Amino acid sequence: MSDGVAQLPVLDEGAGPFERHVFVCVAGKTCPDQGGIEVHAQLKALAKEWCGKVRVRVNKAGCLAQCGHGPIVTVYPENVWYAGVEVGDVPELVERHLVEGRPVERLLMRGHRPGPNVVRD
């Protein structure tokens, strides 16, 4: 393979192929209108540029049942959830969390309970 993946070591059985997996809500009642699609595009581009194609995977997510708090971004395996992420927040999120491994405190989801946390009109 020309991208260097063939030279990487074989992982243990059941091990995830990425260090981190990021999901960005781009569906549901509010995230698309709150910029979820744009946040996803920027996150995917910067993660690829700063982390390469092997360390971090950024995917679109369907509704994460947190409508009104979005766009929602989740990072695994840490199980960190961010709320209200804007395109302008993406460089900090990529640098601090995906590169350095430190969650961005000011973007952390707060005041939520287990399960759906949908803002009712």
N, C-alpha and C positions, 0 to 999 in steps of 0.2 A: 504494500500500500504506500502511496506517495505521501500521505499525511503524517506518517510516523507512528500511527496507532499500532501497526504490526510489531513494532519494537517494544511496546509497553508490556509489562509483566502480566501473566494470567492471574486473575483475581481468585480469591478463595470462593468456594461454593456459596452461593447466596449473597455474596457481597454486592453492593450497589456499584454500578459502573461510574458514578459521578460522586464527587465530594459533597456537592450540594445540589439540591433540586428546588427550583423556584417556580412557584405557580402565581400567575397574575389573573385575577378575575376580569374577564372581558364579556361577561354575560349577566343575566339577571335584570332586575328592574332598574338599577341605578349605576352600576360600575361602567357600562359603556358610555353613558352620558357624563360620567365624572372623570373620564379620561383613561379608562382601563386599557383600551386598545393602544393608545399612544404610549402609555407607561410600559406596556409589554414590549412594544417595538424598540423603545429606547433601552430597556433593561437587557433585552436579547442582544442588541448590537454591542453595548458596552461590556457585557459579561463575556461575549466572544472575544472582543478586543483585549480586555484586561486579564481574562482568566483562561483564554484558549477554548478549544472545542471539547476538551476532555474533562476539565475540573468541575464545571458548572453547567447545568442544563436549565434553560428557562422555557417554560411552557405556558400556553394559554390555559385557563381553567374555566369551566362552566361556573354557574352560580355557587358561591361558597356560603350562601345563606347569612350574609352579613350586610344586606342591602341598606344603603344609606350611610355606611361607614367607609365607603370605597374612595378610590380603588383599593382593593385588598391585595396585598402581596404576602405570600407565605414562603418561608425558607426552611427546608428540611435537609439534614436530619434534626436540626435544632428545634423544630416546631415553633418557630418565631413567626408571629403574625403582625403585619404592618397595616395601618389604616390611613386613609386619606393621602396616599402617596401621589405626588404630582411629578410630572416629567422633570421638573427642576430638582427634585429630590434624588433622582436616579444616580447621578454620579457619586454622591455621598454614600448611598446605599451599596453600590457596587464596590467602591473603595473600602469602606469601613467593614461591611459585613462579608461580602463575597471574597474580597482579597485578604483583609486583615483578620476576619473572624470575629469582629465585635459588632453586635447589634446596634442599630441607630436608635438610641433611646427616645428621641423626640417623635419618632414615627411609630413607636410600638402601639398596638391596639390596647386600649385601656377601658375599664369599666364594663367589660363584657362578661357573660356567663357561659357555661358549657352549652354547646349546641347553637341553634340559630339565634342571631341577634339582629333582627330586622327592625329598622326604624319604621314606625307606623305613622302615617299621615293623619 
